[in-house]
């Protein structure tokens, strides 16, 4: 029906609806712009450096680009350790976490990286217990590479699709008693997101920028990093 054929009351209702829709969209945009997600990235002895540095750099770059535009920063990124004592990544590079796991508050997203010797990490009962206590209160938990083994140990892969490094997917499948998704950069299961190996953490982090701050910022962040990002998450066979 053309607007000229509507009754005055119907036309007024249509106009009111359009005003309401526009107002709601603006309020949602303002709320999203004002809400900065607090992201904690875990570090521990012999952690894979790229698992940590990839997501860290993506989130920092996305926030820097937003700030350059005069917009609020969408992400606050902090590093977490069992304590605030320094740790050595695989190969020996030193990392100093900003906060202890038990002192991390207000997190919206927790990122758990992996390690070459993941069984050694899993054997650290104090670390796993602290991660479990923290993860229980965080809305979204993500892993990079063999960090998915930690999620499995915490019971976070039950009845969920997941992925990890292609070299480890069968081993984790046996532990999880559920096959993973091979040859993908990440799997987003809502509250739990898992990434493939190493550089897939960059791809997953760009997906998180896309999910929480929009495709445009994600693409600009990838371009700023000079990283070829496929929003589908696919990996060439």
C-alpha positions in Angstrom: 0.0 0.0 0.0 1.4 3.4 -0.9 1.8 5.9 1.9 -0.7 8.3 0.2 -3.4 5.6 0.7 -2.8 5.1 4.4 -5.0 6.7 6.9 -3.6 9.6 8.9 -3.3 7.3 12.0 -1.4 4.6 10.0 1.0 7.2 8.6 1.6 8.6 12.0 2.3 5.1 13.4 4.7 4.4 10.5 6.6 7.6 11.2 6.7 6.9 14.9 8.1 3.4 14.2 10.8 4.8 12.0 11.8 7.3 14.6 11.9 4.6 17.2 14.0 2.3 15.1 16.5 5.1 14.3 16.6 6.1 18.0 17.2 2.5 19.1 20.0 2.0 16.6 21.6 5.2 17.7 21.4 4.2 21.4 22.8 0.8 20.6 25.7 2.4 18.7 26.4 4.9 21.6 26.3 2.0 24.1 28.7 -0.1 22.1 31.0 2.9 21.6 31.1 3.7 25.3 31.6 0.1 26.4 35.2 -1.0 26.3 35.8 -4.7 26.5 38.4 -5.8 29.0 40.5 -8.6 27.6 42.9 -10.6 29.6 45.7 -12.6 27.8 47.4 -15.3 29.9 51.2 -15.8 30.0 53.1 -18.6 31.6 56.5 -20.3 31.4 57.3 -21.7 27.9 54.1 -20.2 26.4 54.2 -19.8 22.6 55.1 -16.2 22.0 53.0 -15.7 18.8 49.9 -17.2 20.6 50.2 -14.2 23.0 51.6 -11.5 20.8 49.2 -12.1 17.9 45.9 -11.3 19.7 47.6 -8.7 21.8 48.8 -6.7 18.8 45.4 -7.1 17.0 43.4 -5.7 19.9 45.9 -2.9 20.6 45.9 -1.9 16.9 42.1 -1.9 16.6 41.9 0.4 19.6 44.6 2.7 18.2 42.7 3.0 15.0 39.5 3.8 16.8 41.3 6.4 18.9 42.8 7.9 15.8 39.3 8.4 14.5 38.3 10.2 17.7 36.2 7.3 18.8 36.4 5.5 22.2 38.8 2.5 22.3 36.8 -0.7 22.0 39.3 -2.9 23.8 41.4 -2.7 26.9 44.1 -5.4 26.9 45.9 -6.7 29.9 48.3 -9.6 30.5 47.8 -12.1 33.3 50.0 -14.6 35.1 49.8 -16.9 38.0 51.6 -14.1 39.8 53.1 -10.9 38.5 56.6 -12.4 38.4 58.2 -12.6 35.0 58.0 -15.7 32.9 60.0 -17.0 29.9 58.2 -17.7 26.7 59.4 -20.7 24.5 62.9 -19.8 23.4 63.6 -17.7 26.5 62.1 -14.2 25.8 61.0 -12.7 29.1 57.4 -11.6 29.7 56.0 -9.7 32.7 52.3 -10.1 33.4 50.5 -7.0 34.6 48.1 -8.8 37.0 47.9 -12.1 38.8 45.0 -14.3 37.7 43.4 -14.1 41.1 43.4 -10.3 40.9 41.9 -10.0 37.5 38.4 -8.4 37.7 35.9 -7.2 35.2 37.1 -9.3 32.3 34.8 -9.7 29.3 37.1 -12.0 27.4 39.9 -14.4 28.5 42.5 -15.6 26.0 44.5 -18.7 26.8 47.5 -19.4 24.6 49.2 -22.7 24.0 52.7 -24.2 24.4 54.8 -26.7 22.5 55.0 -28.8 25.7 51.3 -28.5 26.6 51.3 -31.6 28.9 53.9 -29.8 31.0 51.5 -26.8 31.4 48.6 -29.1 32.1 50.6 -30.8 34.9 50.8 -27.4 36.7 47.8 -28.0 39.0 48.1 -24.6 40.6 48.0 -22.8 37.2 45.1 -24.9 35.9 43.1 -24.4 39.1 43.6 -20.7 38.9 42.6 -20.6 35.3 39.5 -22.6 36.0 38.5 -20.3 38.8 38.9 -17.2 36.6 37.3 -18.7 33.5 34.2 -19.6 35.5 33.4 -15.9 35.9 34.3 -14.6 32.4 31.6 -14.4 29.8 33.8 -15.5 26.8 36.9 -17.7 26.8 39.1 -18.1 23.8 42.2 -20.3 23.1 45.0 -20.2 20.6 46.7 -23.3 19.3 47.2 -25.9 22.0 45.6 -23.6 24.5 42.5 -25.7 23.6 43.9 -28.5 25.6 43.6 -26.3 28.7 40.0 -25.5 27.8 39.3 -29.2 27.5 40.9 -29.8 30.9 38.5 -27.1 32.3 35.5 -28.8 30.7 34.8 -26.0 28.3 34.8 -28.1 25.1 32.0 -30.4 26.2 29.3 -30.4 23.5 31.0 -27.7 21.6 32.7 -27.5 18.2 36.4 -26.6 18.5 39.8 -26.5 16.7 43.5 -26.4 17.5 46.8 -26.8 15.7 46.4 -29.3 12.8 49.2 -31.4 14.3 47.4 -31.8 17.6 43.8 -32.1 16.6 43.6 -35.9 16.7 45.2 -36.0 20.2 42.8 -33.4 21.6 39.9 -35.2 19.9 40.7 -38.4 21.9 40.8 -36.4 25.1 37.6 -34.5 24.4 35.9 -37.6 23.0 34.6 -35.3 20.3 36.3 -34.6 16.9 37.6 -31.1 16.2 37.3 -29.0 13.0 40.5 -29.4 11.0 42.0 -26.8 8.6 40.1 -23.8 9.9 41.5 -20.6 11.5 39.0 -20.5 14.3 35.7 -22.0 15.6 33.3 -19.6 17.3 30.9 -21.5 19.6 29.5 -18.4 21.2 30.9 -18.4 24.7 34.0 -20.4 23.7 36.2 -19.6 20.7 39.1 -21.7 19.7 41.8 -20.9 17.1 44.2 -23.1 15.1 47.9 -22.9 15.5 50.1 -19.9 16.1 49.2 -17.2 13.5 45.6 -18.4 13.6 45.5 -16.4 16.8 45.8 -13.3 14.7 43.0 -14.4 12.5 40.8 -15.2 15.4 41.5 -11.9 17.1 40.5 -10.1 13.9 37.3 -12.2 14.0 36.7 -10.9 17.6 37.2 -7.4 16.4 34.6 -8.1 13.7 32.2 -9.7 16.2 32.4 -7.0 18.8 33.4 -3.8 17.0 32.4 -4.3 13.4 33.7 -5.6 10.1 35.0 -2.2 9.0 37.4 -1.9 12.0 38.4 -5.5 11.6 39.4 -5.0 7.9 41.2 -1.8 8.7 43.1 -3.5 11.5 44.1 -6.3 9.2 45.3 -3.8 6.6 47.2 -1.8 9.3 49.0 -5.0 10.3 49.5 -6.0 6.6 47.9 -9.3 7.3 45.8 -11.1 4.7 42.6 -12.0 6.7 39.8 -14.1 5.4 36.6 -13.3 7.5 35.3 -16.8 6.7 38.1 -18.4 8.8 39.0 -20.9 6.1 42.5 -22.3 5.6 43.7 -23.5 2.3 44.2 -27.3 2.3 
